[in-house]
C-alpha cells in the first residue's frame, strides 16, 4: 500500500503522448477528459527523454500565393487609406515610420489645400514599363469612375506626358477609385493655351474634359470607345497627337464657356510623306481627324462654308478598314460624319470615298456580338445617307446603272433598315401631333430615344429619305411603302422632333446638326420656325457649337426679324 501511495504521489501530471514527447511539447487536454486505468501508465524517469527538436531547414509552403498577394495589396491600400485619414499629429507619427507607404499625389483627397512636402525619400523610383503596363496606364487614364464630383483642388497632380517610354512609378494609380477625381469644368479656372507649358493640374483637367465631354460624342456609335480609350493610348507614344488632344479639349472647353481660344493651329501632319502614311496610318489619320474636329467645332458655320481638302491616299487606305472594329475604322467613319455634315449644310457632294457595299448582319451576329450590332445599325444609315447625297449631286447618267435603279435600291435598303432595326434602335416614346398626350399646341411629334446610337441612326435614316423623296425620278413607283414613309414632310418633321428632344451633349454630332438644318428649311409654319430657332439656342448651350451664322441664314429665308 505504501508503495502504491508513493507511486501515486509521483504521478501528479497527465499522460504525455508520444507525438508531444518527440517534439518536446506540452500536451493540452480538455477539462472533462478522463483516461481508462489501462491507459494510465506512468513513464519512469529513465524512460523520459528530452530530445531536442532539431531541423536542418524550415520552410513554409504557400499553397495560394496569388490570393496572398491580392490580400497583401488590399491591406496596403487599406493602410494608405487609413494613413490619409489620420489627424495631423498621427499623420506625423505615421510619416516617421519607414515601413509606411509615402503619400502619393494621386491618392490625396481632393479637398486638401495644403501642398505636400516632397523630400528625398519621396522621390519616385524610375521604372521602364512594358507595353502591357503602358497600355494599362493609358487605360486607367482613359477610364474614370464618376463625373459628378466637381472638386479639382489636387495640388501637384502628376500626369505623364508622352515624351518617352520611361515612366515614374508614382504616375501609375494603385487603385482606380483612389486615383480618379471627378471632373466638372464649371469648378476650375479656364486653362491657358496649350501652346504654353501646362501645369499638371491643367493637363489633368483637359484630359478629363476630353474623356467625358469630347470623346463621348466622338464615340456616339462605338461601344468600344475608340476615341475615349484607344486614341489616348496612341497619344501616350505620340507628342503630336497628345498636343492635338489637349488643343481639342481646350477648344471644346472654351466653346462651352463662351471664351475665345488663342490656339495657334498648325497641321503638323503635313510633314508626313507617302511612305509615312503607309507606316503610320493610324497616327496620321488620327492627327488629321482630331485637327478637323477642332476646326469644325471652333466655328461650325464657317467650317461648313470652307472648301474641303482631303488626302486621297490616306482616305483610300482608311476605306479598307471601314468594316473593322479597330481605331482605324472609327477614324474613317468620323471622316465620313464630318464630310456628310458639311455636304448637307452646304448642299454639295460628299468627297470621302465610300465602300461600295456594306456588310450584312445576321440574327446570330446580333445576339453574339452587340458591338457589331450597334456598328451595323448606326453606320449603315450614315452610309446610305452619304450615298443619297452623292445621288442627288450626280448629274451624269450611266448606261449600266440608270438613276431610277439607283434611287429604288437606296429607298429599298433604307426601308429594310427601318423595318429590321432592333429594339435598341426603336424610339422609347413616339407621339403624333394629334395625340392628346403630346400636349396642346404641339408643332412637332414627340420622338424620344434611349441611346445616342439609336438617335443617330434614325435621324440619318429620315434625312436620307428626305433627300431621296425630294429628288425622286418621275417614273419611280413606290406603292409598296406606307403613305407616311413616302412623305417628305413626314420625314422632315421626324428629323426636327428628334433634334429638338436631344438634350445630351454625347448624342450630338456635326452631321446631326447639319441634318437638323436641312429639315428645318422645310418648315413653313411660323410656330414651327420659332420652335426650331429656340431649339438651336438650346443646342448651342448643350454643345457649345456656334451656329449663329447658319441660324441667321434661316431667319433670312423665313423673313423673320433678328432677335438680339
C-alpha positions as CSV (number, residue, x, y, z in Angstrom):
1,X,0.0,0.0,0.0
2,X,2.8,2.4,0.9
3,X,4.5,1.6,-2.4
4,X,1.3,2.3,-4.3
5,X,0.7,5.6,-2.4
6,X,4.3,6.5,-3.1
7,X,3.9,5.8,-6.8
8,X,0.6,7.7,-6.9
9,X,2.2,10.8,-5.3
10,X,4.8,10.8,-8.1
11,X,2.1,10.6,-10.8
12,X,0.7,14.1,-10.5
13,X,0.7,15.0,-14.2
14,X,-1.4,13.9,-17.1
15,X,0.0,11.4,-19.5
16,X,2.0,12.7,-22.4
17,X,1.5,11.4,-25.9
18,X,4.4,10.2,-28.0
19,X,3.9,13.0,-30.5
20,X,4.4,15.7,-27.9
21,X,7.3,13.8,-26.3
22,X,9.1,13.6,-29.6
23,X,8.6,17.3,-30.2
24,X,9.2,18.4,-26.6
25,X,5.7,19.9,-26.4
26,X,3.3,20.0,-23.5
27,X,0.1,18.1,-24.1
28,X,-3.1,20.1,-23.8
29,X,-6.3,18.3,-22.7
30,X,-9.9,19.4,-22.3
31,X,-11.3,19.9,-18.8
32,X,-13.6,16.9,-18.9
33,X,-11.0,14.5,-20.4
34,X,-10.6,11.2,-18.5
35,X,-8.3,8.2,-19.0
36,X,-9.0,4.5,-18.6
37,X,-7.0,2.7,-15.9
38,X,-5.3,0.5,-18.5
39,X,-4.0,3.6,-20.3
40,X,-2.9,5.4,-17.2
41,X,0.7,4.3,-17.5
42,X,3.4,6.3,-15.6
43,X,6.6,6.8,-17.5
44,X,9.6,6.1,-15.4
45,X,12.3,8.7,-15.1
46,X,14.7,6.6,-17.0
47,X,12.3,6.4,-19.9
48,X,11.7,10.1,-20.1
49,X,14.0,11.7,-22.6
50,X,14.2,15.3,-23.6
51,X,15.1,15.1,-27.3
52,X,15.9,18.4,-28.8
53,X,13.9,19.3,-31.8
54,X,16.5,20.0,-34.5
55,X,15.7,20.6,-38.1
56,X,18.1,21.3,-41.0
57,X,15.8,23.8,-42.6
58,X,12.3,25.2,-42.0
59,X,10.3,26.3,-45.0
60,X,6.6,27.4,-45.0
61,X,4.8,26.4,-48.2
62,X,2.4,28.9,-49.6
63,X,-0.4,27.0,-51.2
64,X,-2.3,30.1,-52.6
65,X,0.4,32.7,-53.5
66,X,-1.9,34.7,-55.7
67,X,-4.5,35.0,-53.1
68,X,-2.0,36.1,-50.5
69,X,-0.5,38.7,-52.9
70,X,-4.0,40.1,-53.5
71,X,-4.7,40.3,-49.8
72,X,-1.4,42.0,-49.2
73,X,-2.2,44.6,-51.9
74,X,-5.6,45.2,-50.3
75,X,-4.1,45.5,-46.9
76,X,-1.6,48.0,-48.4
77,X,-4.4,50.1,-49.9
78,X,-6.3,50.0,-46.6
79,X,-3.2,51.1,-44.9
80,X,-2.8,54.0,-47.3
81,X,-6.4,55.0,-46.9
82,X,-6.2,55.0,-43.1
83,X,-2.9,56.8,-43.4
84,X,-4.6,59.6,-45.3
85,X,-7.5,59.9,-42.8
86,X,-5.2,60.3,-39.7
87,X,-5.3,63.6,-37.8
88,X,-2.3,65.9,-38.1
89,X,-0.4,64.6,-35.1
90,X,-1.0,61.0,-36.1
91,X,0.0,61.8,-39.6
92,X,3.4,63.0,-38.5
93,X,3.9,59.9,-36.4
94,X,2.9,57.7,-39.4
95,X,5.3,59.5,-41.7
96,X,8.1,58.8,-39.3
97,X,7.5,55.1,-39.8
98,X,9.9,53.9,-42.5
99,X,7.6,50.9,-43.3
100,X,4.6,53.0,-44.1
101,X,3.9,54.0,-47.7
102,X,4.6,57.6,-48.6
103,X,1.5,59.6,-49.5
104,X,1.2,60.0,-53.3
105,X,-0.3,63.0,-55.0
106,X,-2.9,61.0,-56.8
107,X,-4.1,59.4,-53.5
108,X,-4.5,62.7,-51.7
109,X,-8.1,63.7,-51.1
110,X,-9.5,66.3,-53.5
111,X,-10.3,68.7,-50.7
112,X,-6.8,69.0,-49.5
113,X,-5.4,72.5,-49.8
114,X,-2.0,72.1,-48.1
115,X,0.8,71.3,-50.5
116,X,2.6,68.0,-49.9
117,X,6.2,68.5,-49.0
118,X,8.5,66.2,-51.0
119,X,11.7,65.1,-49.5
120,X,14.4,62.9,-50.9
121,X,12.7,59.8,-49.7
122,X,9.5,60.8,-51.5
123,X,11.1,60.8,-55.0
124,X,9.6,58.1,-57.1
125,X,11.7,55.4,-58.4
126,X,12.1,55.3,-62.2
127,X,11.0,52.1,-64.0
128,X,10.8,51.1,-67.6
129,X,7.3,49.8,-68.3
130,X,6.4,47.1,-70.8
131,X,3.9,47.7,-73.5
132,X,1.2,46.0,-71.3
133,X,2.0,48.2,-68.4
134,X,1.9,51.4,-70.5
135,X,-1.4,50.3,-72.0
136,X,-2.7,49.8,-68.5
137,X,-1.6,53.3,-67.6
138,X,-3.4,54.6,-70.7
139,X,-6.5,52.6,-69.9
140,X,-6.6,54.0,-66.3
141,X,-6.1,57.4,-67.8
142,X,-9.0,57.0,-70.1
143,X,-11.4,55.4,-67.7
144,X,-13.0,57.3,-64.8
145,X,-15.4,56.4,-62.1
146,X,-17.6,59.4,-61.8
147,X,-18.4,62.7,-63.4
148,X,-20.3,64.3,-60.6
149,X,-17.6,65.3,-58.2
150,X,-16.6,68.9,-59.0
151,X,-13.5,69.3,-57.0
152,X,-10.2,69.6,-58.8
153,X,-8.2,71.0,-55.9
154,X,-5.4,68.5,-56.2
155,X,-2.1,70.2,-55.8
156,X,0.7,68.8,-57.9
157,X,-1.3,66.0,-59.5
158,X,1.1,64.4,-62.0
159,X,0.1,63.3,-65.5
160,X,2.9,61.9,-67.5
161,X,3.4,63.4,-71.0
162,X,4.4,61.1,-73.9
163,X,8.0,62.2,-74.1
164,X,9.4,58.7,-73.7
165,X,8.6,55.2,-72.6
166,X,10.2,55.6,-69.1
167,X,7.5,56.4,-66.6
168,X,7.7,57.1,-62.9
169,X,6.1,54.6,-60.6
170,X,4.2,57.3,-58.9
171,X,2.3,58.0,-62.1
172,X,0.7,54.6,-62.0
173,X,-2.5,54.6,-59.9
174,X,-2.7,51.8,-57.4
175,X,-6.4,51.7,-57.4
176,X,-8.8,53.4,-59.9
177,X,-11.2,54.7,-57.3
178,X,-8.4,56.3,-55.3
179,X,-6.7,58.0,-58.2
180,X,-9.5,59.3,-60.5
181,X,-11.0,62.5,-59.2
182,X,-14.3,63.5,-60.9
183,X,-14.2,66.4,-63.3
184,X,-16.5,69.3,-63.7
185,X,-15.4,72.2,-65.9
186,X,-17.5,74.7,-64.0
187,X,-15.3,74.4,-60.9
188,X,-12.0,75.1,-62.5
189,X,-10.2,78.2,-63.8
190,X,-10.1,78.0,-67.6
191,X,-6.8,76.6,-68.7
192,X,-4.4,78.7,-70.6
193,X,-3.4,77.9,-74.2
194,X,-1.7,74.6,-74.6
195,X,0.9,76.4,-76.7
196,X,2.3,77.4,-73.3
197,X,3.6,75.0,-70.8
198,X,0.7,73.5,-68.9
199,X,0.7,72.6,-65.2
200,X,-0.1,69.0,-64.3
201,X,-3.4,70.1,-62.9
202,X,-4.4,71.8,-66.1
203,X,-3.3,68.9,-68.2
204,X,-5.4,66.6,-66.0
205,X,-8.4,68.9,-66.4
206,X,-8.0,68.9,-70.1
207,X,-7.7,65.2,-70.3
208,X,-10.8,64.9,-68.1
209,X,-12.7,67.2,-70.4
210,X,-11.7,65.4,-73.5
211,X,-12.6,62.0,-72.0
212,X,-16.1,62.9,-70.8
213,X,-17.2,65.9,-72.9
214,X,-15.5,65.3,-76.3
215,X,-14.8,61.6,-76.7
216,X,-18.3,60.8,-75.5
217,X,-19.8,62.2,-78.7
218,X,-16.9,61.1,-80.9
219,X,-17.8,57.6,-79.8
220,X,-21.5,58.1,-80.2
221,X,-21.8,54.8,-82.2
222,X,-18.9,52.9,-80.7
223,X,-19.4,50.7,-77.7
224,X,-15.6,50.1,-77.6
225,X,-14.9,53.8,-77.0
226,X,-12.1,54.0,-79.6
227,X,-11.6,57.8,-79.1
228,X,-12.0,57.7,-75.4
229,X,-9.6,54.8,-74.8
230,X,-7.6,53.7,-77.8
231,X,-6.8,57.2,-79.0
232,X,-5.4,58.2,-75.6
233,X,-3.2,55.1,-75.7
234,X,-1.8,56.1,-79.1
235,X,-1.3,59.6,-77.7
236,X,0.9,58.2,-74.9
237,X,3.5,57.5,-77.6
238,X,2.9,60.5,-79.9
239,X,3.6,64.0,-78.7
240,X,1.9,65.5,-81.7
241,X,-1.4,63.6,-81.0
242,X,-1.0,64.3,-77.3
243,X,-0.9,68.0,-78.1
244,X,-3.8,67.8,-80.6
245,X,-6.0,66.1,-78.0
246,X,-5.2,68.8,-75.4
247,X,-5.9,71.5,-78.0
248,X,-9.2,70.0,-79.0
249,X,-10.2,69.7,-75.3
250,X,-9.3,73.3,-74.7
251,X,-11.3,74.4,-77.8
252,X,-14.3,72.5,-76.6
253,X,-14.0,73.9,-73.1
254,X,-13.8,77.5,-74.5
255,X,-16.8,76.9,-76.7
256,X,-18.9,75.7,-73.8
257,X,-18.0,78.7,-71.7
258,X,-18.2,81.3,-74.5
259,X,-14.5,82.1,-74.3
260,X,-12.1,82.9,-77.1
261,X,-9.4,80.5,-78.0
262,X,-5.9,81.7,-79.0
263,X,-4.5,78.4,-80.1
264,X,-2.0,78.5,-83.0
265,X,-3.4,75.8,-85.2
266,X,-0.7,74.2,-87.3
267,X,-1.3,71.0,-89.2
268,X,1.9,69.1,-88.1
269,X,0.8,66.1,-90.1
270,X,1.5,67.9,-93.4
271,X,5.2,67.0,-92.9
272,X,4.3,63.3,-93.4
273,X,5.2,61.8,-96.7
274,X,3.6,59.0,-98.7
275,X,5.9,56.4,-97.1
276,X,5.0,57.7,-93.6
277,X,1.3,57.3,-94.5
278,X,1.7,53.6,-95.1
279,X,3.8,53.1,-92.0
280,X,1.8,55.3,-89.6
281,X,-1.7,55.3,-91.0
282,X,-3.3,55.3,-87.5
283,X,-1.2,58.2,-86.2
284,X,-1.5,60.2,-89.4
285,X,-5.3,59.7,-89.7
286,X,-5.9,60.3,-86.0
287,X,-4.0,63.5,-86.1
288,X,-5.8,64.7,-89.2
289,X,-9.2,63.8,-87.8
290,X,-8.6,65.5,-84.4
291,X,-7.5,68.7,-86.1
292,X,-10.5,68.7,-88.4
293,X,-12.9,68.2,-85.4
294,X,-11.2,71.1,-83.7
295,X,-11.6,73.3,-86.8
296,X,-15.2,72.3,-87.1
297,X,-16.3,73.0,-83.5
298,X,-14.4,76.2,-83.3
299,X,-16.9,77.8,-85.7
300,X,-19.1,75.2,-87.2
301,X,-20.9,77.6,-89.6
302,X,-17.6,78.8,-91.0
303,X,-16.3,75.2,-91.3
304,X,-19.4,74.3,-93.4
305,X,-18.6,77.0,-95.9
306,X,-14.9,76.3,-96.3
307,X,-13.6,74.3,-99.2
308,X,-12.7,70.8,-98.1
309,X,-9.3,69.3,-98.9
310,X,-8.7,65.6,-98.1
311,X,-5.7,63.4,-98.5
312,X,-6.9,60.9,-101.1
313,X,-4.1,58.5,-100.3
314,X,-5.0,58.5,-96.6
315,X,-8.7,58.1,-97.2
316,X,-8.2,55.3,-99.7
317,X,-6.0,53.4,-97.1
318,X,-8.6,54.0,-94.4
319,X,-11.5,52.8,-96.5
320,X,-10.2,49.3,-96.4
321,X,-10.7,49.4,-92.6
322,X,-14.3,50.6,-92.9
323,X,-15.9,47.4,-91.7
324,X,-13.3,46.7,-89.0
325,X,-13.5,47.1,-85.2
326,X,-10.2,48.9,-84.6
327,X,-9.3,52.6,-84.2
328,X,-8.8,52.9,-88.0
329,X,-12.4,52.1,-88.6
330,X,-13.6,54.7,-86.0
331,X,-11.4,57.3,-87.6
332,X,-12.7,56.5,-91.1
333,X,-16.3,56.9,-90.0
334,X,-15.5,60.1,-88.2
335,X,-14.2,61.5,-91.5
336,X,-17.5,60.4,-93.1
337,X,-19.5,62.1,-90.4
338,X,-17.7,65.4,-90.8
339,X,-17.9,65.2,-94.6
340,X,-21.6,64.3,-94.6
341,X,-22.3,67.2,-92.2
342,X,-20.5,69.7,-94.5
343,X,-22.2,68.3,-97.6
344,X,-25.7,68.6,-96.0
345,X,-25.1,72.1,-94.7
346,X,-23.5,73.4,-97.9
347,X,-25.7,71.4,-100.4
348,X,-22.7,69.8,-102.0
349,X,-21.5,66.3,-102.8
350,X,-19.5,64.1,-100.4
351,X,-15.8,63.8,-101.0
352,X,-14.7,60.9,-98.7
353,X,-14.6,57.7,-100.7
354,X,-17.3,55.3,-99.6
355,X,-17.1,51.5,-99.6
356,X,-19.1,50.1,-102.5
357,X,-21.1,47.7,-100.3
358,X,-22.0,47.4,-96.6
359,X,-21.6,44.1,-94.8
360,X,-24.8,42.2,-93.9
361,X,-25.6,41.2,-90.3
362,X,-27.3,38.0,-89.4
363,X,-29.5,37.5,-86.4
364,X,-26.9,35.2,-84.9
365,X,-24.3,38.0,-85.1
366,X,-26.7,40.5,-83.5
367,X,-27.1,38.2,-80.4
368,X,-23.5,37.1,-80.2
369,X,-21.8,40.5,-80.8
370,X,-23.6,43.6,-79.5
371,X,-20.7,45.8,-80.7
372,X,-21.2,44.6,-84.2
373,X,-24.9,45.1,-84.0
374,X,-24.6,48.8,-82.9
375,X,-21.9,49.4,-85.5
376,X,-24.1,48.0,-88.3
377,X,-27.4,49.7,-87.4
378,X,-25.7,53.0,-86.6
379,X,-23.4,53.4,-89.6
380,X,-25.5,51.8,-92.3
381,X,-27.9,54.8,-92.3
382,X,-24.9,57.1,-92.4
383,X,-23.5,55.2,-95.4
384,X,-26.9,55.3,-97.1
385,X,-27.3,59.0,-96.4
386,X,-23.9,59.6,-98.0
387,X,-25.0,57.6,-101.0
388,X,-28.2,59.6,-101.2
389,X,-26.2,62.9,-101.1
390,X,-24.0,61.5,-103.9
391,X,-27.0,60.6,-105.9
392,X,-28.6,64.0,-105.7
393,X,-25.4,65.7,-106.9
394,X,-24.6,63.2,-109.6
395,X,-25.8,64.7,-112.9
396,X,-24.0,62.1,-115.1
397,X,-26.2,59.2,-116.3
398,X,-24.5,55.8,-116.5
399,X,-26.0,53.4,-119.1
400,X,-25.0,50.5,-116.9
401,X,-26.8,51.9,-113.9
402,X,-29.7,54.2,-114.6
403,X,-30.7,56.7,-111.9
404,X,-34.1,55.1,-111.4
405,X,-32.4,51.8,-110.4
406,X,-30.0,53.5,-108.1
407,X,-32.8,55.5,-106.4
408,X,-35.1,52.5,-105.9
409,X,-32.2,50.5,-104.5
410,X,-31.4,53.2,-101.9
411,X,-35.0,53.6,-100.9
412,X,-35.5,49.8,-100.5
413,X,-32.3,49.5,-98.4
414,X,-33.4,52.4,-96.2
415,X,-36.9,50.9,-95.7
416,X,-35.3,47.5,-95.0
417,X,-33.2,49.0,-92.3
418,X,-36.2,50.7,-90.8
419,X,-38.2,47.5,-90.7
420,X,-35.5,45.3,-89.3
421,X,-33.9,47.7,-86.8
422,X,-33.7,46.1,-83.3
423,X,-35.4,47.3,-80.2
424,X,-32.3,49.4,-79.2
425,X,-32.9,51.5,-82.3
426,X,-36.6,52.0,-81.9
427,X,-38.0,55.0,-80.1
428,X,-38.9,54.5,-76.5
429,X,-41.7,57.1,-76.9
430,X,-43.4,58.2,-80.1
431,X,-46.4,60.5,-80.1
432,X,-48.0,62.1,-83.2
433,X,-49.1,65.7,-83.2
434,X,-52.8,64.8,-83.0
435,X,-52.2,62.7,-79.9
436,X,-53.7,64.3,-76.8
437,X,-50.7,63.0,-74.7
438,X,-48.4,65.2,-76.8
439,X,-49.9,68.3,-75.3
440,X,-51.6,71.3,-76.7
441,X,-50.2,73.4,-79.5
442,X,-47.6,70.9,-80.3
443,X,-45.7,71.9,-83.5
444,X,-43.8,68.6,-83.9
445,X,-44.4,65.0,-82.9
446,X,-42.6,63.6,-79.9
447,X,-39.9,61.0,-80.7
448,X,-37.5,60.0,-77.9
449,X,-34.6,57.5,-78.0
450,X,-32.8,55.9,-75.1
451,X,-29.3,56.0,-76.6
452,X,-27.2,58.0,-78.9
453,X,-26.6,55.3,-81.5
454,X,-30.4,54.8,-81.9
455,X,-30.9,58.6,-82.2
456,X,-28.0,58.8,-84.7
457,X,-29.2,56.1,-87.0
458,X,-32.9,57.1,-87.1
459,X,-32.2,60.8,-87.7
460,X,-29.9,60.0,-90.6
461,X,-32.5,57.5,-92.0
462,X,-35.1,60.2,-92.1
463,X,-32.6,62.6,-93.6
464,X,-31.6,60.2,-96.4
465,X,-35.3,59.6,-97.2
466,X,-36.0,63.3,-97.2
467,X,-33.2,63.9,-99.8
468,X,-34.3,61.0,-102.0
469,X,-38.0,61.9,-101.9
470,X,-37.1,65.5,-102.9
471,X,-35.2,64.1,-105.9
472,X,-37.5,61.3,-106.9
473,X,-37.4,60.3,-110.6
474,X,-40.6,60.9,-112.4
475,X,-41.0,57.2,-113.3
476,X,-40.5,55.9,-109.8
477,X,-43.3,53.8,-108.3
478,X,-43.3,53.4,-104.5
479,X,-46.8,52.0,-103.9
480,X,-45.4,49.2,-101.8
481,X,-44.4,51.6,-99.0
482,X,-46.6,53.2,-96.3
483,X,-48.1,56.6,-97.1
484,X,-46.2,58.2,-94.3
485,X,-42.9,56.8,-95.5
486,X,-43.2,58.5,-98.9
487,X,-44.0,61.9,-97.5
488,X,-41.0,64.3,-97.4
489,X,-42.8,66.5,-94.8
490,X,-43.2,63.5,-92.5
491,X,-39.5,62.7,-92.6
492,X,-38.6,66.4,-92.1
493,X,-40.8,66.7,-89.0
494,X,-39.3,63.5,-87.6
495,X,-35.8,64.9,-88.0
496,X,-36.8,68.2,-86.3
497,X,-38.5,66.3,-83.5
498,X,-35.5,64.0,-82.8
499,X,-33.2,67.1,-82.8
500,X,-35.5,69.2,-80.6
501,X,-35.7,66.5,-77.9
502,X,-31.9,65.7,-78.0
503,X,-30.6,67.5,-74.9
504,X,-27.5,65.4,-74.2
505,X,-24.1,66.5,-75.4
506,X,-22.8,63.0,-76.0
507,X,-25.7,62.5,-78.5
508,X,-24.8,65.3,-80.8
509,X,-22.6,65.2,-83.9
510,X,-21.9,67.8,-86.7
511,X,-23.7,65.7,-89.2
512,X,-26.8,65.6,-86.9
513,X,-26.7,69.3,-86.6
514,X,-26.5,69.8,-90.4
515,X,-29.3,67.3,-90.8
516,X,-31.4,69.5,-88.5
517,X,-30.7,72.5,-90.7
518,X,-31.7,70.6,-93.8
519,X,-35.1,69.6,-92.3
520,X,-35.7,73.0,-90.7
521,X,-35.6,74.7,-94.1
522,X,-38.7,72.7,-95.0
523,X,-40.7,74.2,-92.1
524,X,-43.2,76.8,-93.3
525,X,-45.4,77.4,-90.3
526,X,-44.3,80.2,-88.0
527,X,-44.8,78.3,-84.8
528,X,-42.6,75.6,-86.1
529,X,-40.0,78.1,-87.2
530,X,-40.0,79.7,-83.7
531,X,-39.6,76.4,-82.0
532,X,-36.7,75.5,-84.3
533,X,-34.9,78.7,-83.5
534,X,-35.3,78.1,-79.8
535,X,-34.0,74.6,-80.4
536,X,-30.8,75.9,-82.0
537,X,-30.2,78.1,-79.0
538,X,-30.6,75.1,-76.7
539,X,-28.2,73.1,-78.8
540,X,-25.5,75.8,-78.6
541,X,-25.9,75.8,-74.8
542,X,-25.6,72.0,-74.7
543,X,-22.7,71.6,-77.2
544,X,-21.1,75.0,-77.3
545,X,-21.0,74.9,-81.1
546,X,-21.5,78.3,-82.7
547,X,-24.2,78.2,-85.3
548,X,-25.1,81.9,-85.3
549,X,-24.4,82.5,-89.0
550,X,-26.4,79.5,-90.1
551,X,-29.3,80.5,-87.8
552,X,-29.2,84.0,-89.3
553,X,-29.5,82.4,-92.7
554,X,-32.6,80.6,-91.6
555,X,-34.1,83.8,-90.3
556,X,-33.4,85.5,-93.6
557,X,-35.0,82.6,-95.6
558,X,-38.1,82.8,-93.3
559,X,-38.3,86.5,-93.3
560,X,-38.1,86.7,-89.5
561,X,-36.7,89.7,-87.7
562,X,-33.4,89.3,-86.0
563,X,-33.8,89.0,-82.2
564,X,-30.8,90.4,-80.4
